[in-house]
Amino acid sequence: MIKKGNQVQVLSGKDKGKKGEVIEILRTENRAKVKGINIIKKHEKSTKEKKGGIISKENFIHISNLKNLEIDKKAEKRGNK
């Protein structure tokens, strides 16, 4: 089970093999947002509060494309693989 704060590795897609930390999860859609993974560019309109422009940010990735590295660490400590 993947939780917020876990270290995960991407199994498929353009960021295959990269590792990162889970920062947000959508349980209803089975998706997670990982720090530094699946970066998209969003065009923001300027408002009084914030400046507009092209902003890079993380987007959600499906949980089936992620491998939880926290479980592997626990298995190595016990001697299981």
N, C-alpha and C positions, 0 to 999 in steps of 0.2 A: 504494500500500500504506500502510495506516495503522499507525503505531507509537506506542508510549507516549511522551508528551511532545509529540506533534504538535498543531498548532492545527487545529481542524476547525470546520465550519459544519453545522448541522442543516438537512436538505433537506425533511423532512416531519414532521408530528406537532404536538403542542401547543407545542413549543419551536422551531418553524420559524423560520429566520433567525438564531438565536442562535449565538454562537461560544464556544468553550471549548477547554481542553487535555485530551487523553486521559490518564487516570490509571490505567486498567487495561484489559486486553484478554482476552477468552475466545476463542481461535482455533478451538476445537472447535465452538463455537456461533455464530461470526461476530458477536460482540457486543462493544461497547466501553463503558466507563464514562467520561463526560465531566464535568469539573468544572463544577458549576452547572447542568447540564442533566438533565432527567427526574427532578426531585426527587419523592421519595415520603415519606410519613409512616409510620413504623414504631412500633408499640406495644411497648415493652420492659418486661419484668418486672424489678422491682428485686431485686438480689442483694447479697451482702455486699461485693463489690468495686465495683459500680457502681449508681448511682441509676436507677430506672426512669422511665417517662413516655413521651411522644410525641417521637420523634426524627426529624428530617428528614435524609435522605441521598440521594445520587445512586443511580440504578438503571441497569442496562445498556440500551443502545439498539442496534438492528441496524446493522451497518457499512454496509449499502446506503443507509441514511438519512443518512449523513455524507459531507461533501465535504472532502477534504484540502486545506487552504490552503497547506501547505508546498510542494506541487507548483506551485501557481499563482505563488508568489513566484519560484521558479526559472525558470519559463517567461517571466515578465516581464523578468527580468535578461537573458535571451538574446534577447528580442524576439519570442518566439512567444506566441500566445494561443490 
